[in-house]
């Protein structure tokens, strides 16, 4: 390998990425990282102002991005997201299914409405968004889908059982789609984060935040930027022979 080839491994020049939940936390960190690596990034999140702020932040660093306010639970909005990305940038090479709904209820109090609200964002949304993007991903010839699951998919996730079940289902889809889409030259992988310092974690009581942070072998919460390297690896040519994999990024939470 020559130096120039090594330097290109993690570059995303000429590629288009959609990042759901891309206006804050893990999604924003990934979106900004992809832009710095040369990708044109589509920021999809529910709040228009937050999407616009992320696009502005990327532009200030010399990147190019598009804000498309999107609710992952609304299928028509997912179709519009794909259409907007293709219309603006001409295609889709990378899809990061990151948006999530942390709705938690004790078992015995679960309603059909709560179940639908949780699974429509955490599982149905990523599955259908990937399907809507399939023609564009196929046309890419080097496409990568990165599903953001959770360490909770492996753990005794009391009270967050709906979230954990949906995230476990996303891992099943990761493996199934990796097999089904390989002939189209589409790679499908997943990331399973542990405790990350995001709004989702900070919405818990301080005592619970401390318990979550100290649960891993490293005994701390990660900064969202610590996920960028792995997300960049899975989107780039550096992982050209990786598909169907789930990589834990949890400070040793699941092994512990």
C-alpha positions, 0 to 999 in steps of 0.5 A: 500500500502506498501512502496516498492509498492509506490517506484515502482509506477514510476519505468520503470525497464525492459521497453523499450521506444521510444522517438521521437524528443528525442535529444533536448528540451522536448523529451530529458528531457523525454528520460533522465528522463525515463532512470533514472527511469530504462527504455532502451530508443530509441532516434529518431530524424533527426540529427544523431549527436544529437541522439548520444550525447543524448545516450552518456549523458544517458550512463554517468548516467548509463542508456542504450539507442540507437540512431536511426536517424529518420525523422517522415515524412518518413514512411519507416524510422518509420518502421525501427525505430520500427524494430531497437528498437525491434531488440536491446531491444526485444520489446516496452513498451512505445512510446512518440510521441513528434517530431513536425514541427512548420511551420507557414504561414499566411492564404492565403499563405498556399501551398499544400507542406507546409500543407503536410510538417506540417501534415506529421510530426505532425499528420501522423507520430505519427499515423503511428508510433503507428500503426507500433509499435502496435504488440510490444505494444500489446505484452508488456501487459502494454504499454503506448503511450504518445502523446505530443500535444500543448496548441495551439490546444485549443487557437486562434492560428493565423499563426500557424493554421496548427500546431494547427490543427494537434495537435488538430487532435492528441488529437482526435486520443488519445481519439479514440485509447484509446478506440480502444486499451484498449482491448490490454492493451495499454493506450493512453494519451496526454500532452498539453504543454504551453510555454516551453523554447525550440529551437522552442520557442527561434526561435521566435523574443525576443518580441514574446518570452516574450509575450508567456512566460507571457501569462500563469497565472504563467507568465513564460516559463517552463524548459523542465525538468518540463514536466518529472514528468507528462511524467513519470506518464503517462508511469508508473504504477502510471497511470495504470487507466488513458487512453484517457486523455489529461493533460495540463501542461501550467502554466494556459495558456489555463484556462486564 
